[in-house]
């Protein structure tokens, strides 16, 4: 599935514009602000301060337009916002984007919950487990991962589930949604320059957003593993122990040879003579040559996420 925008928060000072609130549902009043729901399949929220004529709109555009966030094209997202502007009788293409989400849903070969639990936060990020997923956050961005299939079964009615099946959802497959929820999108994506709503559909801005989204995901860590040999003669007990050492060392950023040598160097010469240690080092090197110690991860979603981008797809 292609990458897409999701939740958004925009603000606009209306000045001489007169907003049409007659089509909205008034739900609350608070300190000069009136709170409304913008009608849609899943309503978005509008807050209006009538004294300073400040309007703020928040919510998920895909849910508002389609009733789900499994997929939405850039054209559908833009058309939905055009309809909203017409409903309010206010130009919103120049509204300031305060908060935004960008992400992708990918079909995975491993169970979604297994993939999510194999990820951990980078230094300086907080990790929180939540409904069928987890997020990793700092002051500027929250990277969210969740089991998309579980969410679909949990939150959407049968009719909507059938609709997204027509859009490519396979209920027997596993799906993971990865989103970057930008608390300060202008800082993360636009070098501190303000972002207006129409920017979201410019190719150069989409490229920058995709690049930053992939960077945000790359900040996460995930469990890595070594390649297990398929040749029986390389699966002796000492080979298996060396494979385990290589995998553990790779996940802590160390070399298996350095860890093995480190243990060897701690042994007093009266227990193992220098010649004994020399022989052990030669044996360690021989064992390491018999296995591939290249660390990879079956949990890394980077290739799938890159293929979901509009402009940053792999060749």
N, C-alpha and C positions, 0 to 999 in steps of 0.2 A: 504494500500500500504506500502511496506517496505521502511524504511529510506534509504537515498542515499546521496552521494556527488553530488555537482552541480558545481558551479563556482569554478575556481581554478586559482592561479597565481604561476608559478614556474620559477626558475632562475637556469642557469647552466653556469659555466665557462668552455669553450670548450677545452682550452689548445691545444693539438695536434689534436683534432677531427676536421674534415672538414664537415661542415654542407651543406646539399644539399638544395639549395633555388630555384632550377629550377622549382619545382612543385607549388610554391607559387605565389600569386599575389602581386606584389610590389605596395604599395599605397602611400608612402611618404618617404621623407628623412629629417632628422633633427639632426644637431650637432653630426656627427660621427655615427648616428644610422639610420638604414634602417628599414622601417616598412612594414610588409607583412600580408596577410590574408592566413591562412591555409585552403585549400578547404574542405568543408563539407556541410551538409545541412544548418547549420548556422555557417559561418566561425569563427574560433578562430584567435586571433591576435598573431603575433610573432614580437618581436623587437630584432634587432641584431646590436651590436656595434662591427664593424669589427676591430677596433683598439685594444680593449682588449678581443675580442672574447667572449663577454658576450651575452648570449641568454636569453630572457624572453618571456614566453608564458602565455597568459591570455584568459579566456573565459569560457563558460559553456560547459562542455563535453557532457551532455545529449542533449543540443540543437545541438551541433556539430555532434553527432552520430545519433540522432533520430529525430531532428527537434522540440523537445519539452522537457520539464522537468517534465512531469506528472509521469513518472516512468523510471527507469533504474536499472538493477541489477549490483552488484559489478563486476560480470564477464564481462558484456557488457562494463562497464566503463573501466575496465582493458584492454579489447581487443581493445577498441578505442584508448587508450594511446599507446598500442603496435603498432597499425597501424600508429599512428603519428610518433613514433620513426623510423619506417621503411621508412616512407615518407621523413623524414629529414635525414635519414642515421646517426642518432645520438642516443646514449643511453640516455634515459631521466629518467630511473628508479631511478637514484641517484641525480636527480635535487632537489634543495631546494624548499620546499613548503613555499611560503611567505604569501599567502592568500588562504583561502578555505571556502567552504560552505558545511554544512551538515544539513539535515532536513528531513521532512516527510510531505506527503499530507494525510489528514484524511477526511473521509466522516462524516459529522456532522448532527445531528437531528434538529438543529436550523439553521436559515439563517446565512450564513457566515459573512455578514456585521454586523449583530447583535452581533455575538460572538467577532469579532475583536474590535468593538466599546466598548465592555464591559471590555476590557483589558486596563491597564494603566501601566506606567513605574515605576520601583523601584527607590528609592532614589539614585541619582548620575547618572541616565540614562536620556538621552534626548529622547523625543517622537516626531515623525514627521509623519504626514499623507501624504501618497503618493498614486499613482495609484492603486485604489481598495484595499487599505490596509494601514498599518502603520508599522513603525519600531521604536525600542527602542534601543538606543546605548550608549556605553561609549567608552573609548579609545581603548579597546581590542576587543570588540565584538558588533555586530549589530544583534539583534533578529528581524527578519522580519515576519510579518503575512500578508497574502493577500488572497483575494477571488479568488481561483484557477479557478473556473468555469468561472467567468467573464473574467479573463486573457485569458483563452483558447478561448472563443468566440471572444475576442477582437484582439488577436494576431496571431491566427493560422487559416490557410485556411481550407476549408471543408474537403479536403482529409486527412489532418493531424488529424482533429477532429475525423474522422471515424477510423483512425488508433488507436488513444488512447481509443476509445470506445471498441475496441477489447482487449485493455490492462486492461479494468475494469472501464473506465470512464462512469458514468451514467449522462447524461446531465440534467436529472430531479432532481438529488440530489444536495446537497450543499457540497462544498469541501473547506477546509481551508489548505493553505500551511504555515508551520512554518519552518523557516530556521535560523540557526545561521551562520552569516557571520563573520568569524574569521579574524580580521585584524592582530592579532598576535597569530596564532595558536600554535606556540611553547610554548608561555607563558601560554595560557589558558588550553591547553590539555597535553602538554608534559613537564611540570615543567621547562621550559626554554631551554630544549635540542632541537637542530635542528631536523626538520622533512624532510625526503626525500620522494619522490613520492612512492616508493615501500612500505613505512611504512603504507600507507593508506589501504592496503589490508591484513595486519597482523591482526589476530583475537584479539590479546591483544590491538592493537591500536584502532581497531573499537570499542571495549568495552569501552575504555577510552573516545573516541569521543562521543559515545552514552550517557555515564554517564554525560559528560560535557554539551552536548546538552540539556538533561533533566534538568540539574541544571540551565542553562541559561534561559530556559522557566520558571522554578519555581521562578525566581527572579521577574517575572511580577506579578501584582495584577489584580484581576478581581472582578466584582460585585458578591456579595454573597447573598444568600437568606435563609429564614427559611422555614421549612416544614409547609404548611397550613393544619390544621386539616380537616378531612372529616366528623366530628361529629358536627351537627348543634348546639348543646348546648355549644360547645366550640368556636362558631363564633359570640358571642354577641359583641356589640360595644366595650366594654372595652377589650375583647379578641383581637379584630382587632387592636385596638390602641397599645396593648402590642406586638402583632406580628410586627407591623410597627416599634416600638421602638427596638425590638430585631434585626430586619434586619438592621436598620440604625446603631445601636451600633456595630453590627458585622463587618460592613464595615469600621468602624473607630477604630476597635480594642478595644472596650470597652464592659463592661458587662451591659445588660439592667437593672439589679438590681442596679448596682452602679449608673447609670444615673438617675434612678427613685429616689433612696435614696438621690442623690445629690440635686435634685430639692426640695425634701421634707425638707432636712436639711437647705435650704436657707429661709424657711418660719419662721417668728418670732414666738416665743412661745405664744405671746398674740393673734395671729391669729389661730394657731393650737397648742393646749397644748401638752406637752410630751405624755400624754395618747392618744390624737388624732393621733399624729405621730406614736405611737406604733401600733395603730389600722390600720393605712394606710400601714405601713410596712407589717403587717400580710396579708392585702388584696393583696398587690403587690406580696408577696411570693406565695399566693394561685393562683393568675392569672398566674404567671410564671410556676407553676407546671402543669397547664392545657395545656401548649403548649411546643412544642419541640423548644428549643432555640439553637440547634446545627446548626451551620452555614455551609452551603455547597454552591457550585456554579454549576449551570447548564452550565456555560460558561468555566469551567476548562477542558482543553483538555489533561491534564496529562495522564489519563488512555488510551485515544486513541493513543497518541504519544508513550507511553510505549509499547503498543501492536504492533506498527509499527517497533520497534527496532529488530535487529537481535539477540542480546544477552541479552537485558534488558527487555524482555517481562514479563508481569504479569503471575503468575502461573495459 
